[in-house]
């Protein structure tokens, strides 16, 4: 029997899958390196613990297993660093019947992706019902959009830019920094300083780069902008009204380079459309105000003319 256990341990140590072996009373006797890394513990910190102590979801009694195999799905556990990880567990009784082998399948990214998608949907619903959007309050609407976007994407900075009529420059109309919870809108980028980047804005649907400091598409931004703010990864989405490029919204990540997934890119494109609607709503509000002013002036003029005749 000892030979059987040693052979299992040698095999499990080479596997790129979590393996935990426990006795029939649930005491952990062996953990392979993959499982230890997954739970963020040292091997000797796990051996001797009860397997059920790893997670409140991880409830089973090996002594009461009626079948030789059992499957537990969607187990969550906080690792040593406090991060929540998710896994499925396949429990298999050893041939001897003295131990249970637990095979761990990591599903953390799958669960986080589902949770992240739900979070993005909730933010989209919230922003589409914004009273600032409805009332044409551009500054408030832009600030709300930037703040919610930064929080749901967990990026350091989100900013919106508006192009001038001749597209010679883009001016920041809102810039949110997540770490300081502050807004700023005093930046201008000139086309003459970065012509290739401006051409991309005019022709591309989205510019997403995981390595912004090394990407040839964003090399003009490195010295004047990216290095200045420590930006390593970014998504830039042109803002268009009736097909015309009138600005851009930028999602900027600092720290280790980040790989953007499809839902993040799609979310960025939705935010660009939302800012477009905010700009249109603001302009319509201004036009209504101008019309109301003209109508009031007309009424005043008619009253004055009436008094003169």
Steps between C-alpha positions, in 0.01 A plus 500: 500500500784740583648435157167587340486834684859589412442424133188718503694783661774483236243519220295775665804721554545526124137574419370841390184439697427518871517173690417461870501166678319462830427215738146378556456741792578793265856569621725623219798270456640628172475810281678532167688825414228619260230481769724672753563788257130516421404538864806727558630284788823313557469123482565456872231753587228283344608152606320407821207734447148373444399529136164646603685786671615629163158635412146511645386368159734203521281269708535128460562199718725246329381228737144544374581497126270234355657515154865486404471845337326828589500846340469832682451808282549872552697486825642833616791555735699800623868422457774608738506851351124547531425457129197289412564212262245258357534135404319176429612194695491136391527260794624148426541223758839330491496131412597415856199693631720672759535834327314739272671679211367848427563635148462879472388680184558876508192694379594837650525688171172353379317610817667841509410548134135423573499729803677773305248478218209534744672801658548666161135439408389660827718806433366530146143490630581762764663739253224472241253614767716790619308823565811694395476341156127565483532864601795574271735585788819420312766548768308298758416229245862468385629481857248231590589295191875525565474410869276198445714380208825524698352305790347219295812456283732559796723736305691794643379763254210554262478817296288647222627732229321717247649593163488851360316567175806451276637209706826681570483410868306311763414667829426308820142559617526265797777298663442275804786356707382205707775486764440862605128516410559831320397663173706718269436630147787733413692294242539556124667276241597648162477317169829647379679324788345156437365478142504119482295465817245755375470302174422189703229682691341605172505152345487237776200370692713431808868513599579244770857430606631275777851647475447869425866594552611252231211523253588683177145639483553699818870580478426874449327502839783340698713800594239778528221297659542130586824527695377817667204316657652151526254349251589147388180376334212692345178489302413804287159511334413780255175684575283552194177682422332388177827342388712809559789464747456775758709372791643201684460326836812343653528226762849502650658228716817549706724230645572164341378476137140390476332278243159640404223246447209523258245617760732786602540610140125483437435693821742769384315530169169536683644778717611685185142479370368623834730804496384568146140501625599728789652749255193484276264539796698800622493662157124442471455655843703802391295528181178488703631772727597712198155446349330589827711817521409598145133437573515711816674781311236477229220528756671798659545666162135441406383652829717805446373538145143463625550780749635729225197463273 
